[in-house]
Amino acid sequence: MRQFLDFEKPIAELESKIDELRRLSRPAASDGDPARGTDAPPAATGADASGYSIDEEVSRLSEKAEKQLRATYAKLTPWQKVQVARHSERPHALDYIRRLVTDYMPLAGDRSFSDDQAIVGGLGRFEGQPVVVIGTERGADLDTRLKHNFGMARPEGYRKAKRLVELAGRFGLPVLTFVDTPGAFPGIDAEARGQAEAIARSIEACLAAPVPILATIIGEGGSGGAVALASGDRVLMLEHSIYSVITPEACSSILWRDTSQASTAAEALRLTAQDLKGFGLIDEIVAEPVGGAHRDPNATIAAVGRAVAAALPALLALDPVALRLQRRDKYFAMGRQGLA
Amino acid sequence: MSWLTSYVRPKIRTLLGKREVPDDLWTQCDSCKQMIFSKELEKELNVCPHCGHHMRASVPDRLRWTFDDGQFTRIELPKAPVDPLGFRDQKRYSDRLKENRAKTHLDESLVVAHGRVGGQNAVVAVMAFEFLAGTMGAALGEGLVAAARLAVLQDAPLIVFTASGGARMQEGMISLMQMPRTTLAVQMVKDAGLPYIVVMTNPTTGGVTASFAMLGDIQIAEPNALIGFAGPRVIEQTVRETLPDGFQRSEYLLEHGMLDMVVKRPEMRERLGQLIGLLRERDAAKAA
């Protein structure tokens, strides 16, 4: 059963009508009685009895639903994008790794405390090229969500990421990251073991890496916990993903002193892929299927794979010194648009 | 109305008459609530003589206390875009900036100066908590990059005094991108073989802690400073537990291996000088 977001209600209604009609048409066809099919839907009364068929109605409604879906998704508000980015059926980091990385060999642990499953990663091949892959994983059902802590990593997770980035550097492997996290976990244990330091070291390792780092924001890029894995040479964002300094909910409660202003905050924060591309803070937007990544996960993952494959060769061609210089220039130039 | 307000106060006023009495003759300690003679407090570098509480320090004070004989040269920091998002909550961000500039006489939340610390050249960057809670926006990033460049140019260590509520929400993702930018600034200093020393003061939280503030070769904190990634209230709401005593304070971080030392304010300059001297003995010998 597909989960519909609030603003998708008109589409949901159309689609359920279509499903209903399809169900009705099936027994009618097997009965071999053409009359039964026509008197089932009350709408038939207004139609020309001879020309009316359920198939036509279905295709008419499908077209309408498709049109509405296209129109809705062409102009999603920032707050709607936040909801799409967090959609539970949206493909997650492990989905990308499973489909895009062959010979995937997960690696575990930070070598000082534990293995944090909120951050997954390991070795494998991307289009034949050996790579290190790292992702923040939210989990898909209750069990896996708990296992991955809803994608909120603890210091061990960021220390594992740092370890993998340094491993990649030692063996000349490019790093692909898939970012989808509400943010770093705000907990007593996380603070006690140095959450801030762990994030800082992960950012530092990415920026110092002698190998290309290619990050893709696939869902929610939540604050420092996202930057820890997204301080790359190229940063890609899915069309309806978001990347923000703070959740709109938290921003609303701090700046408006009222949690109900999340949608206003989402607008003010300029957290959409389109806004961020405009500010020059990300490099590329990867288009999603009509109706969002959750409507066609495979097509979405394939599109990300193509974008990554297209971006990688230019980065692989640079020697480590040039790569690091280019990276430094990229970040130093950020946000200076329009300055003399 | 109590007899205190209705009788004693007017009485004191008449007693003191027309003699100019500045409002800040006395200061109350935020911690032990004792009244302290402001002149004395100044001499104690804003440390309460009764309970040892380190009260907030203004940027000019911090610079005077840190450099030898209070002598230093401030550098002009590069301009950053003003209100790049056109952000408005209950107030316009551009108005907030104006108000803070008028109130603090500072341009932004970071001030950079150079001079001598313990007889050795040093570049010192001080975060201004009094300016929009020391939040990190593009201007702070630009300032830290400038400080790092100056340190490399002068072959001097970089010392940063941190005090921040974290990222500046009103600059959205531009604020968040200061995490990699400031980290790259620190890398320039480290790549040049120069010491990078962080002094964390109350409070240092959020994206600032999770980037340049935790990357020091040496990590120092003032006593009892609040230091963390997530704020205590956020954590309390998330885990629904009462936080342990002293949680996220300097001494707690020292105990958990996140700091090298907790140093009292009056001893700070001497300690910084010693550290620089030890770390740079080889460089000094080479230069001689």
Interface residues (C-beta under 8 A of the other chain):
Chain A: A184 F185 P186 G187 I188 A190 E191 A192 R193 G194 Q195 A196 E197 I199 A200 R201 I203 E204 C206 L207 A208 S223 G224 V227 A228 S231 Y243 S244 V245 I246 A250 C251 I254 L255 W256 A265 A268 L269 R270 L271 L276 F279 L281 R327 R328 Y331 F332 M334 G335 R336 Q337 G338 L339
Chain B: K79 A80 P81 P84 L85 F87 R88 D89 Q90 A138 G141 V145 A167 M169 Q170 E171 G172 M173 I174 S175 L176 M177 M179 P180 R181 T183 L184 V186 Q187 G206 G207 T209 A210 S211 F212 A213 M214 L215 I227 G228 F229 A230 V234 I235 T238 V239 E241 L243 P244 F247 Q248 Y252 H256 G257 M258
